[in-house]
Amino acid sequence: MSQSATHGDERLRRTTYLETLLVRPELGAVGGVLVVWAFFAIVAGNQGFLTLRGMATCLEVSAELGILAVAVALLMIGGEFDLSVGSIIGASGMLLTILSVQYGWNVWVAIVVVVVFAACAGLFNGYLVIRTGLPSFIVTLATLFVFRGLTIGVTRLVTGRTQLGGLLDASGYDAARRLFAGDVLVAGVDFPVSIIWWLLFAAVATWILLRTSFGNWIFGIGGDAPAARSVGVPVARVKVTLFVTTALAASFVGVMQAISFSGADVLRGELREFYAIIVVVIGGTLLTGGYGSAVGAVFGALIFGMVRQGIVFTGVDADWFQVFLGGMLLIAVLVNHWVRKRAMRA
């Protein structure tokens, strides 16, 4: 083989590697994690950010949102949105608490009811989107207010207030706390078990996306639903399943919160739907669907947790957090757009 041919092969190999690197959805989020960590390591390193305990607090914040974000990422890759997840978090926690405290149910039986409720809520959202043909953003914006209003109205009707405690004394609470709100000791520091749940959810979602036909269907319907339907993909069934998945993930977070705080608040979960979308976009998922990853959502949630707690470590007023969050969203959208253009040119 001639020297020129060898050089040609080398250039082809490098171009292929560059293309492979650029098309990874989580590329920008990985860079974001490194930049954010380095910033707070320098600014707040002496205030505890670099300690194991500081890491545990960042991961705890990331894990709760990350569980929700992983499911939202699958739905957004499939080309849809679910704005009702925040209200489902509040409804799930309150339903669990009312059944266990007000009516004396065993916590585990109440959790089963919560799961059934969430599945029905997801089915309702998916059915409305499929049957009406309306944008899921509008449909789930409506159900966000419906679920939130029902939670507030029913809770006040049954208990006379909007906050309810007392789960500590409920039957089955101790076992449920160990599973959903316990701690794992690492080098003398307690790390919340929610981190393990978060990584487990992410691993399962990644396996589904990359190793199953259902994962291919998700990418297909997000990229071009009519084309996917024409080759036999059950578009309606996939979308409804994804709506059920986001609702179940929201209920899981609601149960964790209720058990962790031994009670519930009807407004718990407020704005979580928007936070989830933000971290998913930061993680590289396109708003138009058909492109993204669960791993990217993990890194997006990690950035969220580091910024949220990093501000606390630096002593900056927490009111500035939303400014950082909005700025990160804008930067993420611009970076994702740039990466996609470079990938297509490559």
Disulfide bonds with the S-S distance in Angstrom:
none
